[in-house]
Amino acid sequence: MAHYRAPDPKREQFRRYLEKAGVVDSLTSVFVALYEQQEKPTNALEFLKQHLGAAGQASADTEALQQEVMDLRQRCSRLAEENKDLRTKLQQYEPVSEDAATVD
């Protein structure tokens, strides 16, 4: 007859910690990726290491790159507006001929 054993509070606390930190989701995703491989890798542990390292790194890299893209788009927009304003001011002093307008 199997005996019921109440969950260990320390284990439960540790399990909740891993869930909150996203460890359980990351491990599950990597295990699913391994399971879905048509041809299983010869070194499953290496596969797990590569995919776990890539998952955490990609997330941080992706956030940084997305922020950089937003910053550069804003900068580009400001520079385009500044360029437009400066061209308008320049035309007051030097009217541009049709031929010179197409040369950049």
FISEDO-187532 format. One record per residue (C-alpha): x, y, z. Coordinates in Angstrom, 2 decimals. Example, Ala and Ser with C-alpha at 12.3 -4.5 7.8 and 13.67 -1.06 7.14 Angstrom:
BEGIN
<rec u="12.30" v="-4.50" w="7.80"/>
<rec u="13.67" v="-1.06" w="7.14"/>
// end
This chain:
BEGIN
<rec u="0.00" v="0.00" w="0.00"/>
<rec u="1.39" v="3.41" w="-1.00"/>
<rec u="1.68" v="5.98" w="1.72"/>
<rec u="0.62" v="9.55" w="1.02"/>
<rec u="3.32" v="11.99" w="1.92"/>
<rec u="2.58" v="15.70" w="2.30"/>
<rec u="4.65" v="17.91" w="0.00"/>
<rec u="7.84" v="19.21" w="1.51"/>
<rec u="7.45" v="22.99" w="2.04"/>
<rec u="11.02" v="23.63" w="0.93"/>
<rec u="10.48" v="21.69" w="-2.30"/>
<rec u="7.22" v="23.50" w="-2.99"/>
<rec u="8.90" v="26.87" w="-2.36"/>
<rec u="11.75" v="25.91" w="-4.69"/>
<rec u="9.29" v="24.72" w="-7.37"/>
<rec u="7.40" v="28.06" w="-7.19"/>
<rec u="10.71" v="29.92" w="-7.40"/>
<rec u="11.65" v="28.01" w="-10.58"/>
<rec u="8.23" v="28.68" w="-12.11"/>
<rec u="8.37" v="32.41" w="-11.32"/>
<rec u="11.89" v="32.69" w="-12.76"/>
<rec u="10.75" v="31.09" w="-16.02"/>
<rec u="13.03" v="28.09" w="-15.59"/>
<rec u="10.22" v="25.55" w="-15.89"/>
<rec u="8.95" v="27.15" w="-19.12"/>
<rec u="12.45" v="27.35" w="-20.59"/>
<rec u="13.21" v="23.73" w="-19.79"/>
<rec u="9.86" v="22.62" w="-21.16"/>
<rec u="10.47" v="24.52" w="-24.40"/>
<rec u="13.91" v="22.97" w="-24.86"/>
<rec u="12.62" v="19.47" w="-24.12"/>
<rec u="9.79" v="19.98" w="-26.62"/>
<rec u="12.29" v="21.19" w="-29.23"/>
<rec u="14.39" v="18.08" w="-28.62"/>
<rec u="11.34" v="15.84" w="-28.82"/>
<rec u="10.27" v="17.43" w="-32.12"/>
<rec u="13.65" v="16.89" w="-33.80"/>
<rec u="13.21" v="14.50" w="-36.74"/>
<rec u="16.72" v="13.19" w="-36.25"/>
<rec u="17.70" v="13.12" w="-32.62"/>
<rec u="21.10" v="14.69" w="-31.91"/>
<rec u="23.87" v="12.30" w="-30.92"/>
<rec u="24.60" v="14.42" w="-27.84"/>
<rec u="21.30" v="15.36" w="-26.21"/>
<rec u="23.01" v="17.18" w="-23.36"/>
<rec u="24.89" v="19.43" w="-25.78"/>
<rec u="21.61" v="20.13" w="-27.60"/>
<rec u="20.02" v="21.19" w="-24.30"/>
<rec u="22.99" v="23.40" w="-23.38"/>
<rec u="22.98" v="25.15" w="-26.76"/>
<rec u="19.24" v="25.75" w="-26.74"/>
<rec u="19.07" v="26.86" w="-23.13"/>
<rec u="21.94" v="29.29" w="-23.60"/>
<rec u="20.39" v="30.61" w="-26.79"/>
<rec u="16.96" v="31.09" w="-25.22"/>
<rec u="18.13" v="33.35" w="-22.39"/>
<rec u="20.60" v="35.21" w="-24.54"/>
<rec u="18.13" v="35.74" w="-27.37"/>
<rec u="15.65" v="37.30" w="-25.02"/>
<rec u="18.10" v="39.86" w="-23.65"/>
<rec u="19.62" v="40.50" w="-27.09"/>
<rec u="16.20" v="40.87" w="-28.66"/>
<rec u="15.08" v="43.42" w="-26.09"/>
<rec u="18.26" v="45.45" w="-26.52"/>
<rec u="18.00" v="45.34" w="-30.31"/>
<rec u="14.32" v="46.32" w="-30.27"/>
<rec u="15.14" v="49.30" w="-28.07"/>
<rec u="18.01" v="50.26" w="-30.37"/>
<rec u="15.72" v="50.06" w="-33.42"/>
<rec u="13.16" v="52.33" w="-31.72"/>
<rec u="15.88" v="54.81" w="-30.75"/>
<rec u="17.35" v="54.83" w="-34.26"/>
<rec u="13.92" v="55.31" w="-35.86"/>
<rec u="13.27" v="58.31" w="-33.62"/>
<rec u="16.71" v="59.70" w="-34.42"/>
<rec u="16.17" v="59.16" w="-38.14"/>
<rec u="12.82" v="60.95" w="-37.95"/>
<rec u="14.37" v="63.91" w="-36.10"/>
<rec u="17.24" v="64.09" w="-38.59"/>
<rec u="14.86" v="63.95" w="-41.55"/>
<rec u="12.84" v="66.81" w="-40.07"/>
<rec u="16.03" v="68.78" w="-39.39"/>
<rec u="17.23" v="68.09" w="-42.94"/>
<rec u="13.92" v="69.34" w="-44.33"/>
<rec u="14.12" v="72.51" w="-42.23"/>
<rec u="17.72" v="73.17" w="-43.27"/>
<rec u="16.91" v="72.66" w="-46.96"/>
<rec u="14.07" v="75.15" w="-46.64"/>
<rec u="16.38" v="77.70" w="-45.01"/>
<rec u="19.09" v="77.07" w="-47.60"/>
<rec u="16.67" v="77.75" w="-50.44"/>
<rec u="16.15" v="81.25" w="-49.07"/>
<rec u="19.83" v="81.97" w="-49.72"/>
<rec u="20.58" v="79.72" w="-52.70"/>
<rec u="17.69" v="78.78" w="-54.94"/>
<rec u="18.45" v="75.25" w="-56.21"/>
<rec u="18.14" v="74.59" w="-59.92"/>
<rec u="16.33" v="71.47" w="-61.16"/>
<rec u="19.62" v="69.75" w="-62.18"/>
<rec u="21.32" v="70.38" w="-58.82"/>
<rec u="18.29" v="69.19" w="-56.84"/>
<rec u="18.69" v="65.60" w="-58.03"/>
<rec u="22.36" v="65.35" w="-56.97"/>
<rec u="22.83" v="64.16" w="-53.39"/>
// end
